[in-house]
């Protein structure tokens, strides 16, 4: 009788034993709980969504503003700037003075002949109070006033430098948003320094409140820009960002009750002759010193932060209206109900084929181990989500389980129920809904904790617990120099931002942390 062949690996392990163990593990894979989710085949970036539902206009300008790079403006000599926006009384004095000057040549060659410089809000009892900032003035009015006062209208870059300072603040007062000045929507402007906590460190007031301000556009087809927030505009906090300058396509003759201006001066105004205008207004100015001023949007993802400042119910209503009228095709995939647990990942590690590297990505670092950091400690609670896994681990586990990691786009669609909700569970963020830092969550939690963090289709913990790997690669320059997108909040992040379905952050593929886990999808 011929001898029986016994195949062995280089490590001396019987191939038959390997196959036997691998087959015994298959029921674990089949037992993974999933939910069938219908996704629209088209998914827009959050800013594209806003453009689509609110129209190109200002939302398109917002996207253009965010597409520019952070850069530096060099102020070569001190720039003198009005501490407050020009008010109704001072502009009225200028208007009277200007009208009695007789024949004159305008300082602006584009200004129509015999143009009368008047405020459109002077006679309005709510807006025409002398101490309130002037509004409903044209670009011609602003240019003429500043020129006659011995100054000029600032460019949008100069205006932004006033707000950002040399430390690159994103708001005039710092980097933390505040909603206090806009508690009363549709309100009229308030006198200068009603909200002193919004002043710049240099003492310039009301760049984000009062009225938006005419500036001269540094680039683009339109001459004038609308810079800064005001007391009325939809999503007023959004317009408080220093870097957001909206073009005024209606042209320099456009008037808006919430659009005024302030002036800058290229020479000191502290002398007696220069401290007053020809019509008797006292100049109250601050000095912007020479130096390098960071301007433009800051680096990093801005979409979640921007979406938060919109009146949420209006956005939701328009999202849903757009969805009802949408004819986008849909796709159906299966998504794991929960994040991959330590018990499930342990079965993956027990598979001899995993030890042989048969599921390891060919591009993974050599001698890469799929054993997570602190694995012995993790095994004390096998019902919790596995963490300290990197992207290579997640891809290998997905290959072993017969699934895949979702793309960042798919993940956002899953978490938002195809853009129906800004948060996985619905419309409004409340502390305690998800396992996040502001909900006093300091470690990953089990499947039955934070029951409110669940989508309408039954998917749990997309808003918190651990952030999740996706298959979306960013900033790829070489095979060893790229980043991968993580989606979802975790127990170390503030949920108001990180729990948004649109929240993303890019990290290196070998990144391991207690806040990072995974969830698989199945199907195309």
C-alpha positions as CSV (number, residue, x, y, z in Angstrom):
1,X,0.0,0.0,0.0
2,X,1.3,3.4,-0.9
3,X,2.2,5.6,2.1
4,X,-0.4,8.4,2.9
5,X,0.9,11.9,2.1
6,X,0.9,14.4,5.0
7,X,1.2,18.0,3.8
8,X,2.7,20.4,6.3
9,X,3.6,24.1,6.3
10,X,7.0,25.5,6.8
11,X,6.1,26.0,10.5
12,X,5.3,22.3,10.8
13,X,1.5,22.7,11.0
14,X,-0.6,20.2,9.3
15,X,-2.6,21.6,6.4
16,X,-5.5,19.4,7.4
17,X,-5.5,20.8,10.9
18,X,-5.5,24.3,9.5
19,X,-8.5,23.6,7.3
20,X,-10.3,22.0,10.1
21,X,-9.9,24.9,12.4
22,X,-10.7,27.4,9.7
23,X,-14.0,25.6,8.9
24,X,-14.9,25.5,12.6
25,X,-14.7,29.4,12.7
26,X,-17.0,29.9,9.7
27,X,-20.2,29.9,11.8
28,X,-18.8,33.0,13.6
29,X,-18.7,34.9,10.3
30,X,-22.2,33.8,9.4
31,X,-23.5,35.0,12.8
32,X,-22.5,38.6,12.2
33,X,-25.7,40.7,12.6
34,X,-26.4,43.0,9.7
35,X,-29.2,45.3,8.6
36,X,-30.3,45.9,5.1
37,X,-29.9,49.7,4.2
38,X,-31.2,51.4,1.1
39,X,-28.8,54.2,0.0
40,X,-29.2,56.7,-2.8
41,X,-26.6,56.1,-5.4
42,X,-25.7,59.8,-5.5
43,X,-24.3,61.5,-2.4
44,X,-23.1,65.0,-2.3
45,X,-20.5,66.6,-0.1
46,X,-22.3,68.5,2.7
47,X,-21.4,71.8,1.1
48,X,-22.6,70.6,-2.3
49,X,-25.9,69.6,-0.6
50,X,-26.3,73.1,0.7
51,X,-25.6,74.5,-2.7
52,X,-28.1,72.2,-4.2
53,X,-31.0,73.0,-1.9
54,X,-30.3,76.8,-1.3
55,X,-29.1,77.6,-4.8
56,X,-25.8,78.7,-6.2
57,X,-25.8,82.3,-4.9
58,X,-24.3,82.5,-1.5
59,X,-23.8,78.8,-0.9
60,X,-21.8,78.5,-4.0
61,X,-19.7,81.4,-2.8
62,X,-19.2,79.6,0.5
63,X,-17.8,76.5,-1.3
64,X,-15.5,78.7,-3.4
65,X,-14.3,80.4,-0.2
66,X,-13.5,77.1,1.4
67,X,-11.6,75.9,-1.7
68,X,-9.0,78.6,-1.3
69,X,-5.8,77.9,0.6
70,X,-4.6,79.4,3.9
71,X,-2.1,82.1,3.0
72,X,-0.3,85.1,4.5
73,X,-1.0,88.8,4.0
74,X,2.0,91.1,4.7
75,X,1.0,94.4,6.2
76,X,4.0,96.6,5.3
77,X,3.1,99.7,7.2
78,X,0.6,100.2,10.1
79,X,-3.0,100.1,8.9
80,X,-5.4,102.5,10.7
81,X,-9.0,101.2,10.9
82,X,-12.3,102.6,12.2
83,X,-13.1,101.0,15.5
84,X,-16.8,101.0,14.7
85,X,-18.9,100.8,11.6
86,X,-19.9,104.2,10.2
87,X,-23.1,105.2,11.9
88,X,-26.3,106.8,10.6
89,X,-25.5,110.3,12.0
90,X,-22.0,110.5,10.6
91,X,-23.2,109.4,7.2
92,X,-26.1,111.8,7.2
93,X,-23.7,114.6,8.0
94,X,-21.5,113.5,5.1
95,X,-24.5,113.4,2.8
96,X,-25.4,117.0,3.6
97,X,-21.8,118.2,3.3
98,X,-21.4,116.4,0.0
99,X,-24.6,117.9,-1.5
100,X,-23.4,121.5,-0.9
101,X,-20.0,121.1,-2.3
102,X,-21.3,122.1,-5.7
103,X,-19.8,120.7,-8.9
104,X,-17.2,118.1,-8.1
105,X,-15.5,115.1,-9.7
106,X,-16.2,111.8,-8.1
107,X,-13.2,109.9,-6.7
108,X,-14.6,106.8,-8.3
109,X,-14.6,106.7,-12.1
110,X,-17.4,104.1,-12.2
111,X,-19.8,106.3,-10.2
112,X,-22.7,107.5,-12.3
113,X,-22.9,111.3,-12.9
114,X,-24.7,113.4,-10.3
115,X,-25.0,110.4,-8.0
116,X,-26.6,111.3,-4.7
117,X,-25.1,109.7,-1.6
118,X,-28.1,108.7,0.6
119,X,-28.8,106.0,3.1
120,X,-31.8,103.9,2.2
121,X,-32.5,103.4,5.9
122,X,-32.3,107.0,7.2
123,X,-36.1,107.4,7.4
124,X,-36.8,103.9,8.8
125,X,-37.7,104.3,12.5
126,X,-36.0,101.0,13.3
127,X,-32.8,101.5,11.3
128,X,-32.5,105.3,11.1
129,X,-31.5,105.9,14.7
130,X,-28.3,108.1,14.7
131,X,-26.2,105.7,16.8
132,X,-26.9,102.6,14.7
133,X,-24.6,101.5,11.9
134,X,-25.6,102.9,8.5
135,X,-27.2,100.5,6.1
136,X,-28.6,100.3,2.6
137,X,-25.7,102.2,1.1
138,X,-24.1,101.4,-2.2
139,X,-20.5,100.7,-2.9
140,X,-20.3,104.2,-4.4
141,X,-21.5,105.7,-1.1
142,X,-18.9,103.7,0.9
143,X,-16.0,104.7,-1.4
144,X,-17.0,108.4,-1.5
145,X,-17.3,108.6,2.3
146,X,-14.0,107.0,3.0
147,X,-12.2,109.1,0.4
148,X,-13.7,112.3,1.8
149,X,-12.7,111.2,5.3
150,X,-9.1,110.9,4.2
151,X,-9.1,107.2,4.0
152,X,-10.3,104.4,1.7
153,X,-12.5,101.3,1.6
154,X,-10.5,98.2,2.7
155,X,-9.9,95.2,0.4
156,X,-11.5,92.0,1.6
157,X,-8.0,90.6,2.4
158,X,-7.2,93.7,4.6
159,X,-10.6,93.4,6.3
160,X,-9.9,89.8,7.1
161,X,-6.5,90.6,8.5
162,X,-8.2,93.0,10.9
163,X,-10.4,90.2,12.1
164,X,-7.8,87.4,12.2
165,X,-4.9,89.2,13.7
166,X,-1.4,87.8,13.5
167,X,-2.5,84.6,15.3
168,X,-5.0,83.7,12.5
169,X,-8.3,83.8,14.5
170,X,-11.2,82.4,12.5
171,X,-13.6,84.8,14.3
172,X,-12.9,88.4,15.3
173,X,-12.8,87.4,19.0
174,X,-11.1,84.0,18.7
175,X,-11.7,80.5,17.5
176,X,-14.8,79.5,19.5
177,X,-18.2,80.2,18.0
178,X,-20.8,82.0,20.1
179,X,-24.5,82.4,19.4
180,X,-25.3,85.1,21.9
181,X,-25.4,88.1,19.5
182,X,-27.9,86.4,17.2
183,X,-30.5,85.2,19.8
184,X,-33.0,87.5,18.2
185,X,-33.4,86.8,14.5
186,X,-34.7,89.5,12.1
187,X,-33.5,92.1,14.6
188,X,-32.3,95.5,13.7
189,X,-28.6,96.4,14.2
190,X,-27.4,97.6,17.6
191,X,-25.1,100.5,18.6
192,X,-21.4,99.9,18.4
193,X,-20.0,97.6,21.2
194,X,-23.3,96.3,22.3
195,X,-21.5,92.9,22.3
196,X,-18.0,93.8,23.5
197,X,-16.9,90.2,23.8
198,X,-17.0,90.0,20.0
199,X,-14.3,92.7,19.7
200,X,-10.9,91.9,18.3
201,X,-7.8,91.8,20.6
202,X,-6.9,95.1,19.0
203,X,-10.2,96.8,19.9
204,X,-12.0,96.7,16.6
205,X,-15.8,96.2,17.2
206,X,-18.7,94.6,15.3
207,X,-16.9,92.8,12.5
208,X,-19.3,89.9,13.0
209,X,-22.5,91.8,14.2
210,X,-24.3,95.0,13.4
211,X,-24.2,95.1,9.6
212,X,-22.1,93.3,7.0
213,X,-19.6,95.6,5.4
214,X,-18.6,96.6,1.9
215,X,-15.1,95.7,0.9
216,X,-13.2,95.8,-2.4
217,X,-12.8,92.3,-3.8
218,X,-9.2,91.2,-4.2
219,X,-10.0,88.8,-7.0
220,X,-12.9,87.6,-9.2
221,X,-15.3,89.3,-11.7
222,X,-17.2,91.3,-9.1
223,X,-15.8,94.5,-7.7
224,X,-17.5,94.6,-4.3
225,X,-17.7,92.0,-1.5
226,X,-20.0,91.6,1.5
227,X,-17.7,90.9,4.5
228,X,-18.7,89.9,8.0
229,X,-21.9,88.9,9.8
230,X,-24.9,91.0,10.8
231,X,-27.9,91.0,13.0
232,X,-30.3,89.5,10.5
233,X,-28.8,87.1,8.0
234,X,-29.8,83.4,7.7
235,X,-27.2,81.4,9.6
236,X,-25.7,84.6,11.0
237,X,-22.9,82.8,12.8
238,X,-21.7,81.3,9.5
239,X,-21.0,84.8,8.2
240,X,-19.1,85.7,11.3
241,X,-16.1,83.7,9.9
242,X,-13.4,86.1,9.0
243,X,-12.5,84.3,5.7
244,X,-16.0,84.4,4.2
245,X,-16.5,87.2,1.7
246,X,-19.5,87.0,-0.5
247,X,-19.4,88.6,-3.9
248,X,-22.2,91.1,-4.7
249,X,-23.2,90.2,-8.3
250,X,-26.0,92.8,-8.3
251,X,-23.2,95.4,-8.7
252,X,-22.0,98.5,-6.9
253,X,-25.5,100.1,-6.9
254,X,-26.9,97.3,-4.7
255,X,-28.4,98.3,-1.4
256,X,-29.3,96.2,1.6
257,X,-30.5,97.4,5.0
258,X,-27.9,95.1,6.7
259,X,-24.9,96.2,4.5
260,X,-22.8,99.1,5.6
261,X,-19.0,99.8,5.8
262,X,-16.0,101.1,7.7
263,X,-12.9,102.9,6.5
264,X,-9.1,102.3,6.7
265,X,-6.4,105.0,6.6
266,X,-2.8,104.7,5.3
267,X,-1.5,107.5,7.5
268,X,-2.0,108.3,11.2
269,X,-5.1,110.3,12.2
270,X,-4.0,111.3,15.7
271,X,-3.1,114.9,14.8
272,X,-5.7,117.6,15.5
273,X,-6.2,118.4,11.8
274,X,-6.7,114.7,11.0
275,X,-8.9,113.7,13.9
276,X,-12.1,115.1,12.5
277,X,-13.7,114.8,9.0
278,X,-14.7,117.8,7.0
279,X,-18.3,117.4,8.2
280,X,-17.3,117.4,11.8
281,X,-17.3,113.7,12.7
282,X,-14.7,112.5,15.2
283,X,-12.5,109.6,14.0
284,X,-12.3,106.7,16.4
285,X,-9.7,104.4,15.1
286,X,-7.4,101.5,16.0
287,X,-4.0,100.5,14.6
288,X,-3.2,97.2,12.9
289,X,0.6,96.8,13.3
290,X,2.9,95.6,10.5
291,X,3.4,91.9,10.2
292,X,2.3,88.6,8.7
293,X,-1.5,88.0,8.9
294,X,-2.8,84.5,8.2
295,X,-6.0,84.7,6.0
296,X,-8.2,82.2,4.2
297,X,-9.9,79.1,5.6
298,X,-8.0,77.1,8.2
299,X,-6.7,73.6,7.3
300,X,-8.8,70.6,8.2
301,X,-12.4,69.5,7.6
302,X,-14.8,72.5,7.9
303,X,-18.1,71.0,6.7
304,X,-19.4,69.7,10.1
305,X,-18.6,73.0,11.8
306,X,-20.3,75.0,9.1
307,X,-23.4,72.8,9.0
308,X,-23.8,73.3,12.8
309,X,-24.3,77.1,12.5
310,X,-27.3,76.8,10.1
311,X,-30.8,77.0,11.6
312,X,-31.1,73.3,11.7
313,X,-34.9,72.9,11.1
314,X,-34.7,75.0,7.9
315,X,-31.9,72.8,6.6
316,X,-33.7,69.6,7.5
317,X,-36.9,70.7,5.8
318,X,-35.1,71.7,2.7
319,X,-33.1,68.4,2.7
320,X,-36.3,66.5,2.9
321,X,-38.0,68.5,0.2
322,X,-35.0,67.9,-2.1
323,X,-35.1,64.2,-1.3
324,X,-38.8,63.9,-2.1
325,X,-38.2,65.5,-5.5
326,X,-35.0,63.5,-6.2
327,X,-35.0,60.7,-8.7
328,X,-31.6,59.4,-7.8
329,X,-31.3,55.6,-8.1
330,X,-30.9,53.6,-5.0
331,X,-28.7,50.7,-3.9
332,X,-29.2,48.2,-1.1
333,X,-26.3,46.9,1.0
334,X,-26.1,45.1,4.4
335,X,-24.4,46.9,7.2
336,X,-23.2,45.4,10.6
337,X,-25.7,46.4,13.3
338,X,-22.8,47.1,15.7
339,X,-19.1,47.8,15.5
340,X,-16.9,44.7,15.4
341,X,-16.6,43.3,18.9
342,X,-13.5,41.9,20.6
343,X,-15.1,38.5,20.7
344,X,-15.6,38.6,16.9
345,X,-12.1,39.8,16.3
346,X,-10.7,37.1,18.5
347,X,-12.1,34.4,16.2
348,X,-10.3,36.1,13.3
349,X,-7.0,35.9,15.2
350,X,-7.6,32.2,15.9
351,X,-7.8,31.3,12.2
352,X,-4.5,29.7,11.2
353,X,-4.9,31.2,7.7
354,X,-4.8,34.6,9.3
355,X,-1.5,33.7,11.1
356,X,-0.1,32.6,7.7
357,X,-0.9,36.0,6.3
358,X,-3.4,34.9,3.7
359,X,-5.7,37.8,4.5
360,X,-3.1,40.4,4.9
361,X,-3.0,43.3,2.4
362,X,0.0,42.9,0.1
363,X,0.8,46.6,0.7
364,X,0.9,46.2,4.5
365,X,4.2,46.7,6.3
366,X,6.3,43.7,6.4
367,X,5.9,41.4,9.5
368,X,2.7,43.3,10.3
369,X,0.9,41.7,13.2
370,X,-2.9,41.9,13.4
371,X,-2.9,41.5,17.2
372,X,-4.2,44.9,18.5
373,X,-2.4,46.8,21.2
374,X,-3.4,46.0,24.8
375,X,-5.1,42.8,23.5
376,X,-4.9,41.0,26.8
377,X,-6.7,43.9,28.5
378,X,-9.3,44.0,25.8
379,X,-10.1,40.4,26.3
380,X,-11.4,41.2,29.8
381,X,-14.6,42.6,28.1
382,X,-15.2,40.8,24.9
383,X,-18.6,42.4,24.3
384,X,-17.0,45.9,23.7
385,X,-15.9,47.0,20.3
386,X,-12.4,46.0,19.3
387,X,-10.1,49.0,19.4
388,X,-6.4,49.8,18.8
389,X,-6.7,48.3,15.3
390,X,-5.2,50.0,12.3
391,X,-6.4,50.1,8.7
392,X,-4.4,47.0,7.7
393,X,-6.1,45.1,10.5
394,X,-9.5,46.3,9.4
395,X,-8.9,45.4,5.8
396,X,-7.7,41.9,6.7
397,X,-10.7,41.3,9.0
398,X,-13.0,42.4,6.2
399,X,-11.4,40.1,3.7
400,X,-11.7,37.2,6.2
401,X,-15.3,37.9,7.0
402,X,-16.3,38.2,3.3
403,X,-17.3,41.9,3.6
404,X,-15.5,45.2,3.1
405,X,-15.0,48.5,4.7
406,X,-17.4,51.2,3.5
407,X,-16.2,54.2,1.6
408,X,-16.4,57.5,3.6
409,X,-19.2,58.5,1.2
410,X,-21.1,55.4,2.0
411,X,-20.5,55.7,5.7
412,X,-22.0,59.2,5.7
413,X,-25.0,58.1,3.7
414,X,-25.6,55.2,6.1
415,X,-25.3,57.5,9.2
416,X,-27.5,60.2,7.7
417,X,-30.2,57.8,6.3
418,X,-29.3,59.1,2.8
419,X,-29.0,62.7,4.0
420,X,-32.4,62.7,5.7
421,X,-30.8,63.5,9.1
422,X,-27.7,65.5,10.2
423,X,-27.2,63.1,13.1
424,X,-27.6,59.3,12.9
425,X,-30.6,59.3,15.3
426,X,-32.3,62.4,13.9
427,X,-32.4,66.2,13.7
428,X,-31.1,67.6,17.0
429,X,-28.0,66.9,19.1
430,X,-28.4,66.4,22.8
431,X,-25.8,65.5,25.4
432,X,-26.2,61.9,26.5
433,X,-27.4,60.6,23.2
434,X,-24.1,59.0,22.2
435,X,-20.9,57.9,23.9
436,X,-19.0,61.1,23.5
437,X,-16.7,63.2,25.7
438,X,-19.5,65.7,26.6
439,X,-21.7,62.9,27.7
440,X,-19.2,61.8,30.4
441,X,-18.2,58.8,28.4
442,X,-14.5,57.9,28.9
443,X,-14.2,54.4,27.5
444,X,-15.9,52.3,24.8
445,X,-19.3,50.9,25.9
446,X,-21.3,47.7,25.2
447,X,-23.9,47.0,22.6
448,X,-26.9,47.9,24.9
449,X,-25.5,51.2,26.2
450,X,-26.5,54.6,24.8
451,X,-29.6,53.1,23.2
452,X,-30.6,56.5,21.7
453,X,-27.5,56.4,19.4
454,X,-29.4,54.3,16.8
455,X,-30.5,55.0,13.2
456,X,-34.1,54.5,12.0
457,X,-32.9,51.3,10.4
458,X,-31.4,50.0,13.7
459,X,-27.7,50.6,13.3
460,X,-26.1,51.4,16.7
461,X,-23.2,53.7,17.8
462,X,-22.6,55.6,14.6
463,X,-22.5,58.8,16.6
464,X,-20.1,57.8,19.3
465,X,-18.2,55.0,21.1
466,X,-15.3,54.4,18.6
467,X,-14.6,56.1,15.3
468,X,-14.6,53.7,12.3
469,X,-12.2,52.9,9.5
470,X,-13.3,53.5,5.9
471,X,-11.8,52.4,2.7
472,X,-11.3,56.0,1.4
473,X,-7.7,57.1,0.9
474,X,-6.7,60.8,1.0
475,X,-3.5,62.7,0.2
476,X,-2.0,59.7,-1.6
477,X,1.5,60.6,-2.9
478,X,3.2,57.2,-2.6
479,X,2.3,53.7,-1.4
480,X,3.8,54.6,2.0
481,X,2.7,58.2,2.3
482,X,-1.1,58.5,2.4
483,X,-3.9,59.0,4.9
484,X,-7.2,57.1,5.4
485,X,-10.5,58.5,6.4
486,X,-12.1,57.7,9.8
487,X,-15.8,58.5,10.3
488,X,-18.0,58.9,13.3
489,X,-17.6,60.2,16.8
490,X,-15.9,58.6,19.7
491,X,-15.7,58.8,23.5
492,X,-13.0,61.4,23.4
493,X,-14.6,63.9,21.1
494,X,-17.3,66.5,21.6
495,X,-20.5,65.0,20.1
496,X,-22.0,68.2,18.7
497,X,-19.4,68.1,16.0
498,X,-18.1,64.5,15.9
499,X,-21.5,62.9,15.9
500,X,-22.6,64.6,12.7
501,X,-23.0,62.1,9.9
502,X,-20.6,64.2,7.8
503,X,-17.8,64.2,10.3
504,X,-14.5,62.8,8.9
505,X,-10.8,62.9,9.8
506,X,-7.8,61.5,8.0
507,X,-5.1,59.6,9.8
508,X,-2.1,57.4,8.7
509,X,-3.1,53.8,7.9
510,X,-1.0,52.4,10.7
511,X,-2.7,54.6,13.3
512,X,-3.8,52.7,16.3
513,X,-5.8,54.2,19.2
514,X,-8.3,53.4,21.9
515,X,-10.9,55.4,20.0
516,X,-10.7,53.6,16.7
517,X,-12.6,50.5,15.6
518,X,-14.5,49.3,12.6
519,X,-17.8,48.1,11.1
520,X,-18.2,46.1,7.8
521,X,-20.7,46.3,5.0
522,X,-21.7,43.5,2.6
523,X,-22.7,43.8,-1.0
524,X,-21.8,46.2,-3.8
